[in-house]
Amino acid sequence: PPSWSKQMFADPISRRIPKRRPLAVAAAALMVAAVVCVSVGARREDVGMGYQNAASRCVRANAASSRRSFMSGGLAAVGIPIAIGLTAPKKSSALKFPGELPKDLGVRDDGSLKGCSTSSNCWSTSASDAKHVASEFTFGKDKGEAMQDLIDVLNSYPKGGQQIDEKTLVDGGGWKMTKKDDNYVRLEYESKKFGFIDDVEFYLKDGKVAYRSSSRQGDSDFGVNAMRLNFIADGLKQKGWTTTGYPLTTAAQR
C-alpha cells in the first residue's frame, strides 16, 4: 500500500516495521533483501558512504566476506517472520545486529590477550602477524596512577562517537564499560546504524598496557578500530605515555 511504502522509505535508517498490515509479498521480499544488504555492509554506514551505495554494496557481496556470522540468523529472525505474516511489534524499533560476545576474551595465563583472525577489523598487541599487531602502550609512573590515566582517557571518548570529518562518524551508537578491575578494562562500542558491536579490552601490567580492539562480525571495518585506538593513544600520549607506532593506519590503507 502507498502509506506503507512512504513510511518504509521515509525512515531507511531505522528500518521501522509499520503498525498496520497487510504485509504484501513484495514488501516481504524487500525486507529480506534489506537484511541481506545490511549483513554484507560491513561498516560503510559509519564512514559516510550512505544508502546510495546499497546496490553496489550488494553486488560486491561475494568479493568481501562481511558479517556472515549473523546472516543466516538475521534472515531467519527478521525475513521469515515477516514473509509468513506474523504479527508485527506494537512499537516500531530499529534493527540491530550486535553479534555475540566472544567467550575467549580476557587475560591469558601468560598475561596476553586474544589475537586476531585473518579479517581486517582487528588490532591486538598479541597478534602474530604484522597486519594486525599493535605495540603496547608504556608508562613510567605508579601503576595506580597509570590506571587512572587510562580510565580518564577512556571516559573522555565522546558518547555520541568521534566525528572524524563531515562524512565520517565513528562509534555513533555510543559505548559502555562492561568490566573493570584493578588491572583490566573491557568496553563495547556500537555503530550508529544497525548496532554492530566492537569489543575493546586493556590489561595493565608492569610499565605496559596490552590491548585488543576488534569487530565481532565481518571482515572490513573501514578503519573504525584504528580511529578509535588513535584517539585513545593520543590521550595517553598527552599524559606522558609512550605510544609507539601511532597513529595506526586504517583498514583501507593496510
Secondary structure, DSSP 8 states (H G I E B T S, - for coil): -HHHHHHHHH-TTTT---SS----HHHHHHHHHHHHHHHT-TTGGGTT--GGGHHHHHHGGGGS--SGGGHHHHIIIIIHHHHTT----SS-----------TT-S--TTS------SSSSEEETT-SSTTTB---EE--S-HHHHHHHHHHHHHTS-TT-EEEETTEEESTTEEEEEEE-SSEEEEEEE-TTTT-EEEEEEEEETTEEEEEEEESSSS--TTHHHHHHHHHHHHHHHTT-B-TT-S---GGG-
